[in-house]
Amino acid sequence: MPAEWEPHAATWLSWPRPDGISFPGAYERVQPALCAMVDALAGSEPVSINVCDAAHEKVVRGFLTQHRARHEHVTFHHIPINEPWCRDHGPIFLTRAEEPRALVLDWDYNAWGWKYPPFDDDNAVPTRIAEKLGLPVVEPGMVLEGGSIEVNGTGTLLTTKSCLLNPNRNPELTQKQIEKRLHDYLGVTNILWLGDGIEGDDTDGHVDDLTRFVSQHVVVTVVEEDENDANHDPLQHNLELLHAMSAENDTPLEVHTLPMPGRIVRDGQRLPASYANFYIANTVVLVPVFHDANDRWAVTVLEKLFPSRKVVPIDCRELIWGLGAFHCLTQQQPLIA
C-alpha cells in the first residue's frame, strides 16, 4: 500500500445522499465544505465521485455550480452508497510488480461495529469501483476501515488497539491473527500500536484523528494542553508511545505535534474535531479548521511539514457534525508509472 503522499491518479469521494443520516438537519449547510474540497483539488488531480444515480448526480452538480466549485476535473460514477465516508468503505489500492500493476482490497465493512445500518451499499463499493477500473479484487476476509490504518509506504503501519482490537470488528481474531492479515495483504512488516482515540469519535479511535505519517520516518500527532480535557491523558499516552517507536529499518520516528481545537459540542454531543484529519493530495493538503484560536497554529505546523504542497484550510464546523472531515471523506488511487 503506497503512502498517501505518493502520486495519485485520482481522489475518490462518495457524496452524501439527501436522505442519508450523517448530517441530520444540516445537509444543505455541509455542502460549502464539500464543494470547497472538490474545488481545492482542481489543480491537483482528477476527482471521482460516487453517486447513487442520475438524480443524485444532478443534485451534486447543482451544488458544485451553486458554490462556484470548479468541477471539470470531476467524473461521476453511479455507485450506490449509504453514507459519504469513502476512506472507510472505499477500496484500498495496492501496487504490484506484475500486470495489472494495481489491485483493489475489499475489506469487510460493518459501519464501525454495526452502529449505523443499513450499510450493504457501502460494503459493496470497493468491488464496484474495481469493476469500473478493470482491476482485480482481493478479499482479506476481515473488517477494516481505511481510517483505522496509516502507512508510510515502505513497510510500517500505525493503528490503534481501541479500534482494531475492538470486539465489534473481528471478535474471532487475536491480535497476532490481525497482524498477520495486515502483513499479508498490505505488504507491511512493522506494525505500531497506539492506544485510545479522542472523545466523540464513533469509530472507536481511528488513527487518522490522532497520528499521521508525513514522510517515511516523520509523524505528526495531536496533543491536548488542557489537563482537564478528556483528550489530554490518552493523547499524552500516544505521544509517549510514539517517542519510543521506530520505523521498519529501526530508525526512530521523528515526532511533531499539532494542537487540538477547542471543545465543540452540538446537541449535547462532543464532536471529534481534529486537525489530524487532513488529506494529502498531489499538490495540496486539505486541512479542517473550526474558527478556533488554534487554527493558524495547526496550519503553520503543516505548512512546515509539507513545504512543496499548498496547505488549504477549509471551515469544517458543519462538516464535523457528521463526525468526520477530509481524510474520512477521501480515498486516494495511486498513479501507476
matplotlib code that plots the C-alpha trace (Angstrom):
import matplotlib.pyplot as plt

x = [0.0, 1.6, 1.9, -0.7, 1.9, 2.9, 1.5, -2.3, -4.2, -7.4, -9.1, -12.3, -15.3, -18.8, -21.2, -23.8, -27.3, -30.1, -31.8, -28.6, -28.1, -24.6, -25.7, -29.0, -30.8, -27.7, -27.5, -27.6, -25.2, -22.5, -22.3, -20.0, -17.2, -17.7, -17.7, -14.6, -12.9, -13.6, -12.5, -9.3, -8.4, -9.0, -5.3, -4.1, -5.7, -8.9, -11.7, -14.1, -17.4, -19.7, -23.4, -26.4, -28.0, -28.6, -30.9, -28.2, -25.6, -27.8, -28.2, -24.4, -23.7, -26.2, -24.3, -20.9, -22.3, -24.1, -21.0, -18.8, -16.6, -14.5, -15.6, -14.1, -11.8, -14.7, -16.0, -19.3, -19.8, -23.3, -22.2, -24.9, -23.7, -25.3, -23.1, -20.2, -17.2, -15.2, -12.0, -13.7, -15.9, -14.0, -11.3, -7.7, -5.5, -2.3, 0.5, 2.4, 5.1, 3.0, 0.2, -2.2, 0.0, -2.7, -5.4, -8.2, -8.5, -12.2, -12.1, -15.4, -17.2, -19.8, -20.3, -17.9, -19.2, -22.8, -23.6, -25.4, -27.3, -28.0, -24.5, -24.8, -24.3, -21.2, -19.8, -20.1, -18.3, -14.7, -15.7, -18.0, -15.1, -12.7, -15.2, -15.3, -11.5, -11.0, -8.8, -8.6, -10.2, -8.8, -11.0, -8.9, -11.9, -11.6, -13.4, -11.1, -11.8, -9.2, -9.2, -8.0, -4.6, -1.8, 1.2, 4.5, 4.7, 7.9, 6.7, 5.4, 1.8, 0.3, -3.1, -4.9, -5.8, -9.0, -10.3, -8.6, -8.9, -12.4, -14.7, -17.3, -15.0, -13.3, -14.1, -12.9, -9.3, -6.5, -4.0, -1.5, -4.0, -5.0, -1.3, -0.8, -3.6, -2.1, 1.3, -0.1, -2.5, -0.8, 2.8, 3.8, 6.5, 6.3, 3.0, 2.9, 0.0, -1.3, -3.9, -7.2, -8.8, -10.4, -13.7, -16.7, -15.1, -17.7, -15.1, -13.6, -10.4, -9.4, -5.7, -6.4, -7.8, -4.6, -1.4, -0.3, 2.8, 4.1, 7.2, 8.9, 10.2, 8.2, 4.8, 2.6, 0.3, -2.3, -1.9, -4.3, -2.8, -5.7, -5.2, -8.9, -9.9, -10.9, -8.4, -5.4, -4.3, -4.9, -3.2, -0.2, 0.0, 0.0, 2.8, 4.9, 4.4, 5.4, 8.7, 9.6, 8.7, 10.8, 10.1, 10.8, 14.5, 14.9, 15.1, 13.3, 10.2, 10.6, 7.6, 5.9, 2.8, -0.4, -2.7, -6.3, -9.1, -11.3, -14.1, -17.0, -20.4, -23.6, -27.0, -25.1, -22.6, -18.9, -17.8, -14.4, -12.8, -9.1, -6.6, -5.0, -7.9, -6.1, -5.8, -2.6, -3.2, -0.7, -0.1, -2.3, -3.1, -6.7, -6.9, -10.1, -10.4, -13.0, -12.9, -10.7, -7.8, -5.6, -6.4, -3.5, -1.1, -2.2, -1.9, 1.6, 2.8, 1.5, 3.0, 6.4, 5.9, 4.6, 6.9, 6.2, 2.4, -0.1, -1.9, -5.6, -7.6, -11.4, -14.1, -15.4, -17.7, -20.7, -18.8, -17.7, -21.4, -21.0, -18.2, -15.5, -13.5, -11.5, -9.4, -12.6, -14.2, -11.4, -9.6, -6.5, -6.0, -2.2, -0.7, 0.9, 4.2]
y = [0.0, 3.3, 6.2, 9.0, 11.5, 9.3, 10.4, 9.9, 9.1, 10.3, 11.1, 9.1, 10.5, 9.3, 12.2, 12.2, 11.4, 14.0, 11.2, 10.0, 10.0, 11.6, 15.3, 15.4, 18.6, 20.1, 18.6, 22.0, 23.6, 21.0, 21.5, 24.5, 22.5, 19.6, 21.8, 23.7, 20.3, 19.5, 23.0, 22.8, 19.5, 21.0, 21.8, 18.7, 15.6, 14.1, 13.5, 10.5, 10.9, 8.0, 9.0, 6.7, 7.5, 10.2, 12.2, 12.2, 13.3, 16.2, 17.3, 17.2, 19.1, 21.7, 22.2, 22.5, 25.1, 27.0, 27.2, 28.1, 25.0, 24.0, 20.6, 20.0, 17.5, 15.5, 12.2, 10.8, 7.1, 5.7, 3.5, 3.5, 4.4, 4.7, 7.3, 9.5, 8.1, 6.8, 6.4, 3.6, 1.9, 2.6, 0.5, 0.3, 0.3, -1.7, -1.5, -4.6, -5.6, -7.7, -6.7, -5.2, -3.0, -2.3, -4.2, -3.4, -4.7, -5.2, -5.5, -6.3, -3.2, -3.2, 0.6, 0.8, -2.1, -2.3, 1.3, 2.6, 0.0, -0.4, -0.4, -3.0, -0.5, 0.9, -2.6, -3.2, 0.0, -1.4, -4.2, -1.9, 0.6, -2.2, -3.4, 0.1, 0.3, -3.2, -4.1, -7.5, -7.7, -9.5, -10.0, -10.4, -11.6, -9.2, -6.0, -3.0, 0.7, 2.8, 5.4, 2.9, 2.5, 4.8, 3.6, 5.1, 3.1, 1.3, -1.2, 0.5, 0.8, 2.7, 1.8, 1.7, -1.1, 0.7, 0.2, -2.9, -5.0, -3.9, -7.0, -5.2, -5.7, -9.1, -10.9, -14.2, -12.9, -12.5, -9.6, -11.9, -13.0, -9.4, -8.5, -11.4, -10.2, -6.7, -8.2, -10.5, -8.0, -4.6, -5.6, -4.1, -5.6, -3.3, -2.6, 0.1, 0.1, 3.3, 3.4, 5.3, 7.8, 11.2, 11.9, 11.9, 9.6, 7.0, 4.9, 3.7, 5.5, 5.8, 6.7, 9.4, 11.6, 11.1, 10.5, 10.7, 9.9, 12.9, 11.1, 7.8, 8.4, 11.5, 11.7, 14.4, 13.8, 15.8, 16.8, 18.5, 21.0, 21.3, 18.8, 18.9, 17.9, 14.2, 14.1, 15.1, 11.8, 9.5, 11.8, 12.2, 8.4, 8.1, 10.8, 8.8, 5.6, 7.4, 8.7, 5.0, 3.8, 3.1, 2.6, -0.7, -0.1, 0.7, 4.4, 6.2, 8.2, 12.0, 13.2, 16.6, 17.8, 19.5, 21.3, 20.3, 22.8, 23.8, 21.6, 21.6, 20.5, 20.2, 19.0, 17.8, 15.7, 16.4, 16.3, 14.7, 17.8, 17.2, 18.9, 15.5, 14.6, 16.3, 14.9, 14.8, 15.3, 15.7, 19.4, 20.4, 19.4, 19.9, 20.8, 21.0, 24.2, 25.3, 29.1, 28.4, 30.2, 27.2, 27.1, 29.2, 27.3, 24.0, 25.3, 26.7, 23.3, 21.6, 24.2, 23.5, 19.7, 20.0, 22.7, 21.5, 21.5, 24.3, 23.9, 24.7, 25.4, 24.8, 25.6, 22.3, 23.5, 22.0, 19.0, 17.8, 17.4, 14.2, 13.1, 13.2, 15.5, 15.4, 12.3, 10.4, 11.5, 10.7, 7.7, 8.0, 6.0, 5.6, 6.6, 3.7, 4.7]
z = [0.0, -1.1, 1.3, 0.8, -0.3, -3.3, -6.7, -7.1, -10.3, -8.6, -5.4, -4.8, -2.9, -2.0, -2.0, 0.9, -0.1, 0.8, 2.8, 4.5, 8.2, 8.5, 8.7, 10.5, 9.8, 8.1, 4.6, 2.9, 5.4, 4.8, 1.1, 1.1, 2.8, 0.4, -2.6, -1.4, -1.1, -4.7, -5.9, -3.9, -5.7, -9.2, -9.9, -8.1, -9.6, -11.1, -8.7, -9.0, -7.1, -6.3, -6.6, -6.3, -9.7, -12.3, -10.0, -7.2, -9.8, -10.8, -7.2, -6.7, -10.0, -8.8, -5.5, -7.2, -9.6, -6.8, -4.7, -7.7, -7.3, -10.3, -11.5, -14.9, -13.2, -11.8, -13.1, -11.6, -11.1, -10.5, -7.5, -4.7, -1.2, 2.2, 3.7, 2.5, 4.4, 1.4, 3.5, 5.4, 2.9, -0.3, -1.9, -0.6, -3.7, -3.8, -6.4, -7.6, -10.0, -12.4, -14.7, -13.9, -11.8, -9.3, -7.4, -5.0, -1.5, -0.5, 3.3, 5.1, 6.4, 9.2, 9.8, 12.7, 14.7, 13.4, 14.6, 11.5, 9.5, 6.7, 5.1, 2.4, -0.4, 1.3, 1.8, -2.0, -3.1, -3.4, -5.8, -7.8, -8.2, -9.2, -11.9, -13.4, -13.4, -14.6, -11.6, -9.8, -6.3, -3.3, -0.2, 3.0, 5.0, 7.9, 8.9, 8.4, 7.7, 5.9, 8.6, 11.1, 9.5, 8.4, 6.3, 5.3, 2.1, 3.0, 5.5, 8.6, 9.7, 12.6, 14.1, 17.5, 19.8, 20.7, 17.1, 15.5, 18.7, 19.4, 19.7, 17.5, 14.4, 14.4, 17.6, 16.3, 15.6, 18.0, 17.8, 16.2, 13.6, 12.8, 12.4, 10.0, 7.8, 7.8, 6.9, 4.2, 2.5, 2.9, 2.5, 5.8, 8.1, 11.1, 13.0, 15.6, 18.1, 19.7, 22.4, 22.6, 20.3, 21.0, 22.8, 20.5, 17.9, 16.9, 15.1, 18.4, 17.8, 14.2, 13.8, 11.2, 14.0, 16.0, 14.2, 10.6, 8.6, 6.7, 5.3, 5.8, 9.4, 10.3, 12.1, 13.3, 16.3, 18.1, 21.8, 24.2, 26.5, 28.9, 31.6, 32.5, 29.0, 28.4, 25.5, 27.5, 29.0, 26.0, 23.7, 26.0, 26.3, 22.5, 22.3, 24.8, 22.7, 19.5, 21.1, 21.8, 18.3, 15.2, 11.5, 9.7, 9.5, 13.2, 12.5, 15.4, 14.5, 14.3, 16.1, 15.6, 17.4, 16.4, 18.8, 19.3, 18.6, 21.5, 22.6, 20.1, 21.4, 19.5, 20.8, 23.9, 21.9, 21.8, 18.2, 17.2, 15.7, 14.9, 12.7, 12.1, 9.7, 6.8, 3.3, 1.3, -2.4, -5.2, -4.8, -1.9, 1.7, 2.8, 6.4, 8.5, 10.6, 13.1, 13.5, 16.5, 18.1, 17.2, 13.5, 12.5, 14.7, 13.1, 9.5, 10.3, 11.6, 8.4, 6.1, 7.6, 7.2, 3.6, 2.0, -1.6, -1.2, -0.7, 2.6, 2.2, 5.4, 4.9, 7.5, 8.9, 11.6, 9.8, 8.3, 11.8, 12.7, 10.6, 12.9, 10.2, 8.0, 4.8, 5.4, 6.3, 3.1, 0.6, -0.7, -3.0, -6.1, -6.7, -10.0, -11.8, -13.5]

ax = plt.figure().add_subplot(projection="3d")
ax.plot(x, y, z, "-o")
ax.set_aspect("equal")
plt.show()
